[in-house]
Structure formats: C-alpha cells, structure tokens
Amino acid sequence: MLKRTFCIVLMGCIAALGAGADEVSGLSGTYKSVSERSNDIAQAIDKAVEKMNFIKRPIARGRLSRTNFAYKEIRIEFGASEAVITYDTQAAIRMPLSGESIKWKRADGEVFDVSARLEGGKLIQTYKAEDGTRVNSFSKDANGTLLLNVEVSSEQLPQPVKYMLEYRPAS
C-alpha cells in the first residue's frame, strides 16, 4: 500500500512539473511595446500620489517617474528551473522559479531582492527594496499579446501605482 501511495504521489509531482513547463513555454519570446494600447504610466502615478501632501507629492512623483516607464522590448526565457528576463538592452535578470529571492543591482546602483514564480499561467516577478515593492505579472491574451500588469506599493504611498502595458511578439 505504501509503495502504491508513493507512486501516485510521484506521478502527481511529475504531472505538476509538466504543467509548469507548458505554462512557461507559452510566455517565452521577444516582445515589442504597443504603446497605444498600454496605460498612461504618468496618469497612474498621479492617481497614486494625488492624496499626498503638497510637499511629498512632487518628490514621490519624480521618484516613481524615474523608475516606472514602458520598456521598448522584453525578452522572456526559461531554463529548467529559472526565468530570465531582459528589458531593452539591460543585463538579463536570472531568477529561480522557486520564488527564492536573489540580490540584483539596477544600473543606477540600487539593490533589490528579486524573485520569480509561476502562478496560474502567469509569471510573477517581484522586486523588494527598503522603501517598497514592485510586482510584474506577465500573462498572454488569446491573441498572443504579452500583458504586463505592474503594481508598485510602499508605506509612503496612500495607494499603489497600478498600470498595464501591452507587448506584441517581435517578428
């Protein structure tokens, strides 16, 4: 009986791993920005900071504007147990798909804990810094368009910054 139970559990684990591989293979590829179908990031930032006091509001708006913009190109690749995301011409970010965080340094020198995991057909990438968190959720629609939903949250913000960007497969 124990041997049979072990086999059933093992088969379930193998099936789950196979399902994960199917989920990620659909997201692999290089994508170009479709700016006319994407949300206005400046408007999303303004909405998030509108209830801040007049002294903090321009500081928050400036910081958020410098770090939230639409990349022209995104490349997503998967290895056996990792996701690799490249934004424009920046260095690729390699993250284990286990959800375990890695240290990553942005071009301006700021260091983040970055993690990736699969969840319901989506690739979820999370950046954590001392002053807040950014979550990128990558999914595809029925037309093969890559949808990037972004949420930036911080104790300093009265509400999160939320926006969606669309990317078409590169030819």
Secondary structure, DSSP 8 states (H G I E B T S, - for coil): -HHHHHHHHHHHHHHHHHHHHHHHHTT-EEEEE-GGGS--HHHHHHHHHTTS-TTHHHHHHHHHHHH----SEEEEEE-SSEEEEEETTS--EEEETBS--EEEE-TTS-EEEEEEEEETTEEEEEEEETTEEEEEEEEE-TTS-EEEEEEEE-TTSSS-EEEEEEEEE--
